[in-house]
Amino acid sequence: MNIQEYCLEKNFYFDDDTLFNFHCCLQTKPFTILYGPSGTGKSKIAELYADYICDQNSLDLEEHLCFVPVRPNWTSPSDLMGFYDYLNGNFVKSEFYNFMVKAEADQANPYFLILDEMNLSVVEHYFSDFLACIESRRIVKSAFSHDIKGWESKSIHSQYSTLAQSIVFTYFSLVEKGELKLDDTFEFSQIREHQLVLEWKEKHYNGQSSSWQPMFRTEFNNADRNSLVYRLFEKIDSGVYKLRIAKNYDLTELSKDILEKMSKLFSGSITQHELEVYKNKDGVISKPIPLNLYIIGTINMDESTHALSSKVLDRANTIEMNNVSKDILTAQIAQRGTLKVDSLDHTFSTIRSLPTINSAKQLNDSRPNLVDLIYSVNDGLNQFRTNMGHRSIFEITDYINNYIKISGDASLAEDALDLQFCQKLIPKLMGADERVEHSIIHTVTILTDGKLNNSDHILMEDMTSHNYPKTLDKLQRMFKYYTQNGFVNFANV
């Protein structure tokens, strides 16, 4: 069952593009903001997404979802985290703090925080420390220099099939789930008695156990230097092994599922500044934000809320939820095999990579025209000071890479960029001066190859006939609002 079908069972409908986009946003960066009028499904799509992921992984939603309604009187991080009671000398923990502790102790599974109506208070007042810690995340290069470059094209097996491969796959599964670290020693009994190896035994060894242990020991201690297992691990003591620091491989020996795990684990670990929780006479008490914590904020834009600053918008994907149409009455049919959400991976836990310059380089290698377009738009916005920074561009390119990888369809790259212009660039184009007008005209001109290059064109054109229709439609709506009111905010239209 895909997520759209799951939502329909709960009597809610969200289209394929919205669901897939939401998933890709969280996979690119674990902080996403949903905006739109009240009642358009912002909180519900966040809840149902968490519900679906938990259901598919046999997890209890109540344990993995924390719903926090933001209050108008929030003025500091203690309103979210809890506070130190100086009279009684103890820390009064919030529901979210306890949730974060639980997530930190369970890195093998995802946890979801929903900040409902997060702009009822000024976001920076209670959330700026959190944002700073998320942005401090960086990759520390792994000490393991195993040469597995180009594994996608060189490996000939899709899944592990031999006993040696099952041993290797099981080891990296343990590391991926946090039960072992790459530099830990381990007893081979941890591998031999693991469910994955026992499942291989049941399938390929006809359930016979009389000579199982000697067979396993021989495989693990094979003296043949061409043996996959022998070259991967080094013996530390009797029955105790450790992953070798550096080794090259004939990649045809390693199946794709093994190499995919290795490529993630060897790419380096993510480190970050810790979040200050409270201070007392003993000093500052702090803790890291768990890498398996995914944050979803919802916002309304009315007289009761505060506008989001560039600092906040720049650090999230901002998704518009404003599609209210009678079509929903006849569109509630999900067809498996024809939707992008059919390829949605529900088995994720912690984030494994960060958007960096390598994200832009990767996209530039496959689709240099898209990278050129991004910089053409951004370069022209420099003079108006509405341009994006390196971080936003790297996140855009990383999102496109993820969108292509998850969907398995490279032809969708332009669709992904269209969404990213809406979610990363357009929120920056707001204000009440001519810079907004010039920025919109410039962006439309670049996206239409110069065909639409003045106010009349933008006001009158049917934007659905051009590439990047979502972005152009949004810019058209913003431009009309600006010409009528003298100012515009991305959430006004």
C-alpha positions in Angstrom: 0.0 0.0 0.0 1.4 3.4 -1.0 1.0 6.5 1.2 -1.8 8.0 -1.0 -3.8 4.8 -0.6 -3.1 4.9 3.1 -4.4 8.5 3.4 -7.5 7.5 1.4 -8.2 4.8 4.0 -8.1 7.5 6.6 -10.6 9.6 4.5 -8.0 12.2 3.4 -6.8 12.8 -0.1 -3.4 14.4 -1.1 -2.1 14.3 -4.7 0.9 12.3 -5.8 3.1 15.3 -6.4 2.4 16.8 -2.9 3.1 13.6 -1.1 6.3 12.8 -3.0 7.5 16.4 -2.7 6.9 16.3 1.1 8.9 13.1 1.4 11.8 14.4 -0.7 12.0 17.6 1.3 12.4 15.7 4.6 15.0 13.4 3.0 17.0 16.4 1.9 16.8 18.3 5.1 14.8 17.3 8.2 13.0 20.6 8.6 10.0 21.5 6.4 7.4 24.3 6.7 3.9 24.0 5.4 1.9 27.1 4.8 -1.5 28.0 3.5 -5.0 29.0 4.7 -6.5 27.3 7.7 -8.1 23.9 6.9 -6.1 23.0 3.8 -4.5 19.9 5.4 -1.1 21.2 6.7 -1.2 19.4 10.0 -3.0 16.4 8.6 -0.5 15.6 5.9 2.3 15.8 8.5 0.4 13.5 10.9 -0.6 11.0 8.1 3.0 10.9 6.8 4.3 10.0 10.2 1.4 7.5 10.7 2.3 5.8 7.3 6.0 5.6 8.1 5.3 4.1 11.5 2.7 1.7 10.1 5.1 0.4 7.4 7.9 -0.1 10.0 5.6 -1.7 12.6 6.2 1.3 15.0 3.8 2.8 17.5 2.8 6.2 16.2 2.1 7.5 19.8 5.8 6.8 20.6 7.2 8.4 17.4 5.1 11.5 16.9 5.2 14.6 19.1 2.5 17.2 18.3 3.3 20.6 19.9 0.9 23.5 19.5 2.9 26.7 19.6 1.5 29.4 22.0 1.5 33.2 21.4 3.3 33.8 24.6 6.4 31.8 23.8 9.5 34.0 24.3 12.4 31.7 24.8 13.7 28.1 24.1 12.6 27.0 27.6 9.0 27.2 26.3 9.8 24.4 24.0 12.4 22.4 25.9 11.5 22.9 29.6 13.1 25.1 32.3 15.4 24.9 35.3 13.6 25.5 38.6 16.2 27.3 40.6 14.1 27.2 43.8 13.9 23.4 43.8 17.2 22.8 42.0 15.8 20.6 39.2 15.0 20.7 35.5 11.3 20.6 34.6 11.2 18.7 31.4 8.8 19.4 28.6 6.9 16.8 26.6 9.2 17.5 23.7 12.4 17.2 25.7 11.3 13.7 26.8 10.5 12.9 23.2 13.9 14.1 22.1 15.6 11.9 24.7 13.6 8.9 23.5 14.6 9.6 19.9 18.3 9.9 20.9 18.1 6.4 22.5 16.5 4.8 19.4 18.6 5.9 16.4 17.3 3.0 14.3 13.9 4.6 13.9 12.6 8.0 12.8 10.8 10.4 15.2 8.6 13.3 14.0 8.0 16.7 15.7 5.0 18.8 14.4 5.2 22.4 15.5 1.6 23.5 14.8 1.0 27.1 13.9 4.7 27.8 14.7 4.4 31.5 13.9 1.8 32.3 16.5 4.9 33.4 18.4 8.1 34.9 16.8 9.9 31.8 15.7 13.4 33.1 16.6 12.4 33.6 20.2 12.0 29.9 20.9 13.6 28.1 18.0 16.7 30.1 17.0 19.1 27.9 19.1 17.5 24.8 17.4 18.1 26.2 13.9 21.7 27.2 14.8 22.5 23.6 15.9 20.9 22.1 12.8 23.0 24.4 10.6 26.1 23.5 12.5 26.0 20.0 11.2 29.0 18.9 9.2 30.5 15.7 7.9 33.6 14.3 9.5 35.4 12.2 7.0 35.5 8.5 7.8 38.8 6.9 8.7 37.9 3.9 6.5 39.2 4.4 3.0 37.7 1.4 1.2 37.7 2.0 -2.5 34.1 1.5 -3.6 33.8 4.2 -6.2 31.6 3.4 -9.2 29.9 0.5 -7.4 26.6 1.2 -9.1 27.9 0.2 -12.5 30.5 -2.5 -11.5 28.6 -4.7 -9.0 26.9 -7.6 -10.8 24.6 -8.9 -8.0 21.6 -6.9 -6.8 21.2 -8.7 -3.5 23.5 -10.7 -1.3 23.2 -14.4 -2.2 26.3 -16.3 -0.9 27.1 -17.0 2.8 30.1 -14.6 2.6 27.9 -11.9 1.3 25.2 -12.6 3.9 27.9 -12.2 6.6 29.0 -8.8 5.2 25.5 -7.6 4.7 24.6 -8.5 8.3 27.7 -6.7 9.6 26.9 -3.4 7.8 23.2 -3.7 8.8 24.3 -3.8 12.5 26.5 -0.7 11.9 23.7 1.1 10.1 21.3 0.5 13.0 23.8 1.7 15.5 24.3 -1.7 17.2 28.0 -1.7 16.2 30.4 1.1 15.2 32.7 0.8 12.3 35.8 0.8 14.6 34.3 -1.6 17.1 35.6 -5.1 17.6 33.0 -7.8 17.5 32.6 -11.5 18.1 31.7 -13.5 15.0 28.9 -15.1 17.0 27.1 -11.7 16.8 27.0 -12.3 13.0 26.5 -16.1 13.1 23.4 -15.9 15.3 21.9 -12.9 13.7 18.4 -13.3 12.1 19.6 -12.2 8.6 22.3 -15.0 8.6 19.9 -17.5 10.0 17.4 -16.6 7.3 20.1 -17.2 4.7 20.8 -20.6 6.3 17.2 -21.5 6.2 16.8 -20.6 2.5 20.1 -21.9 1.1 21.2 -24.6 3.5 17.9 -26.5 3.6 17.6 -25.9 7.3 20.3 -28.5 8.1 22.3 -27.6 11.1 24.6 -30.5 11.7 27.6 -28.9 10.0 26.5 -25.3 10.2 28.9 -23.9 12.7 32.0 -25.4 11.2 30.8 -24.2 7.8 30.4 -20.7 9.1 33.7 -20.7 10.9 35.5 -21.9 7.8 33.8 -19.1 5.7 34.7 -16.5 8.3 38.3 -17.6 8.7 39.0 -18.6 5.1 42.7 -18.4 4.4 42.2 -17.9 0.7 43.2 -14.3 0.1 40.6 -14.0 -2.6 37.8 -14.6 0.0 35.4 -11.8 0.4 35.1 -12.1 4.2 38.8 -12.7 4.8 39.8 -9.5 3.1 37.1 -7.4 4.7 37.8 -8.2 8.4 41.0 -8.7 10.4 41.3 -11.1 13.3 42.0 -9.4 16.6 41.7 -12.5 18.9 40.1 -15.9 19.0 36.6 -15.3 17.5 37.1 -11.5 17.7 37.3 -9.4 14.5 37.4 -5.8 13.3 36.8 -4.1 10.0 40.0 -3.4 8.1 40.8 0.4 7.9 41.7 0.4 4.2 41.1 -2.1 1.4 40.3 -2.2 -2.3 37.8 -4.7 -3.7 36.8 -6.4 -6.9 33.4 -4.8 -6.8 31.8 -7.8 -8.6 32.3 -9.8 -5.4 30.0 -7.4 -3.4 26.3 -7.2 -4.1 24.6 -3.8 -4.7 22.7 -3.9 -1.4 26.0 -4.4 0.5 27.8 -1.6 -1.4 24.9 0.8 -0.9 25.2 0.4 2.8 29.0 0.8 2.6 28.8 3.9 0.5 26.5 5.5 3.2 28.6 4.5 6.1 32.0 5.3 4.6 30.9 8.8 3.5 31.7 10.1 7.0 29.8 10.8 10.2 27.7 13.9 10.9 28.7 16.0 13.9 27.0 19.2 15.2 27.1 21.7 18.0 25.0 20.7 21.0 21.8 22.4 22.0 21.9 24.3 25.3 19.1 22.9 27.5 19.6 24.9 30.7 22.2 26.4 33.0 22.7 25.8 36.7 25.5 26.3 39.2 27.4 23.4 37.7 27.5 25.0 34.2 25.7 24.5 30.9 23.8 21.3 30.3 23.5 20.6 26.6 22.7 17.7 24.2 22.8 17.1 20.5 19.7 17.1 18.3 19.1 13.5 17.3 19.8 12.8 13.6 16.6 10.8 13.5 14.4 13.7 14.5 12.3 15.2 11.6 10.7 18.6 12.2 7.6 19.8 10.4 6.2 23.2 11.1 2.8 24.6 10.0 2.0 28.3 9.6 -0.9 30.5 8.8 -0.6 34.0 7.6 -3.2 36.2 9.2 -3.6 39.0 11.7 -2.9 36.6 14.6 0.6 35.5 13.4 4.1 36.8 12.8 5.8 36.9 9.5 8.7 34.5 9.1 12.2 36.1 8.7 14.7 35.2 6.0 16.7 33.4 8.7 13.9 30.9 9.2 12.8 30.6 5.5 16.4 30.1 4.4 16.7 27.1 6.6 13.7 25.1 5.4 11.7 23.9 2.4 8.5 26.0 2.5 5.6 24.1 0.8 2.4 25.8 -0.2 -0.8 24.0 0.8 -3.4 26.0 -1.1 -5.0 23.6 -3.5 -8.7 23.8 -2.7 -10.8 22.6 -5.6 -14.0 20.7 -6.3 -11.8 18.3 -8.3 -11.0 16.5 -5.0 -14.5 15.0 -5.1 -13.6 13.0 -8.3 -9.9 12.6 -7.9 -9.7 10.3 -4.9 -8.5 7.2 -6.8 -5.0 6.0 -6.3 -3.5 3.6 -8.9 -0.4 1.6 -7.9 2.4 1.5 -10.4 1.6 4.9 -11.9 2.5 7.1 -9.0 5.8 8.6 -7.8 4.9 7.6 -4.2 5.1 4.0 -5.2 8.9 4.4 -5.0 8.8 6.2 -1.6 11.3 4.5 0.8 9.7 4.2 4.2 12.7 2.4 5.8 14.8 5.5 6.7 15.9 6.4 10.2 18.7 8.9 10.6 19.9 11.4 8.1 23.1 10.1 6.3 24.2 13.0 4.2 24.2 16.8 4.1 23.7 19.2 1.2 27.2 20.4 0.2 29.1 21.7 -2.8 29.3 18.0 -3.8 25.6 18.1 -4.3 26.0 20.8 -6.9 28.9 19.1 -8.5 26.9 15.8 -8.8 24.0 17.6 -10.5 26.4 19.5 -12.7 27.9 16.3 -14.0 24.5 14.9 -15.1 22.4 18.1 -15.8 24.7 21.1 -16.2 21.9 23.1 -17.9 19.9 23.0 -14.6 22.9 24.3 -12.6 23.5 27.0 -15.2 19.8 28.0 -14.9 20.0 28.2 -11.1 23.0 30.4 -11.2 21.6 32.6 -14.0 18.6 33.4 -11.9 20.6 33.9 -8.8 23.3 36.0 -10.4 20.7 38.5 -11.7 19.2 38.8 -8.2 22.5 39.9 -6.7 21.9 43.6 -7.6 18.6 43.5 -5.8 19.9 41.7 -2.7 17.2 39.0 -3.1 19.7 36.3 -4.2 20.2 33.0 -2.5 23.3 31.9 -0.6 25.5 28.9 -1.2 23.5 26.9 1.4 20.2 27.3 -0.5 21.7 26.4 -3.9 23.4 23.3 -2.4 20.1 22.3 -0.9 18.3 22.8 -4.2 20.7 20.6 -6.0 20.7 18.0 -3.3 16.9 17.9 -3.4 17.0 17.4 -7.2 19.5 14.6 -6.8 17.2 12.9 -4.2 14.1 13.4 -6.3 15.7 11.7 -9.2 17.2 8.9 -7.1 14.0 8.1 -5.2 11.7 8.3 -8.2 14.2 6.4 -10.4 13.3 8.8 -13.3 16.0 11.3 -14.4 13.5 13.0 -16.7 11.8 14.5 -13.6 14.7 16.8 -12.9 13.0 19.9 -14.3 9.9 19.1 -12.2 12.1 18.9 -9.1 13.7 22.3 -9.9 10.3 23.8 -10.5 9.3 22.8 -6.9 12.6 24.0 -5.5 12.3 27.5 -7.0 8.8 27.7 -5.4 10.1 26.5 -2.0 13.6 28.0 -1.7 13.7 31.1 -4.0 10.2 32.6 -4.0 9.9 33.0 -0.2 12.8 35.5 -0.4 11.0 37.7 -2.9 8.9 39.8 -0.6 8.6 43.4 0.4 7.2 46.8 -0.5 9.8 48.3 -2.8 10.9 48.1 -6.5 13.4 45.4 -5.8 10.6 42.9 -5.5 9.2 44.0 -8.9 12.6 43.8 -10.6 13.4 40.5 -9.0 10.2 38.9 -10.2 10.6 40.3 -13.8 14.2 39.1 -13.9 13.3 35.6 -12.7 10.4 35.2 -15.1 12.6 36.5 -18.0 15.3 33.9 -17.3 12.9 31.0 -16.8 11.1 31.8 -20.1 14.4 32.3 -22.1 13.6 36.0 -22.5 10.1 35.5 -24.0 8.4 37.2 -21.0 10.4 40.2 -20.1 8.1 43.0 -19.0 5.1 43.7 -16.7 2.4 43.3 -19.4 3.8 39.9 -20.3 3.8 38.7 -16.7 0.3 39.9 -16.0 -1.4 38.5 -19.1 0.5 35.3 -20.0 -0.8 31.7 -19.6 2.0 30.3 -17.5 1.1 26.7 -18.0 2.4 26.8 -21.5 6.0 27.3 -20.3 8.6 25.2 -18.5 8.6 25.6 -14.7 4.8 26.3 -14.6 4.5 26.1 -10.8 7.2 28.8 -10.3 5.9 31.0 -13.0 2.3 30.8 -11.8 3.3 31.7 -8.3 5.4 34.6 -9.5 2.5 35.8 -11.6 0.2 35.8 -8.6 2.7 37.6 -6.5 3.3 40.2 -9.3 -0.4 40.9 -9.6 -0.7 41.3 -5.8 2.3 43.7 -5.8 0.9 45.9 -8.6 -2.4 46.2 -6.7 -1.2 46.7 -3.2 2.4 47.9 -3.4 3.8 45.1 -1.4 3.8 41.3 -1.4 4.7 38.3 0.7 5.0 34.8 -0.6 2.2 33.6 1.7 -0.3 36.4 0.6 -1.2 34.8 -2.7 
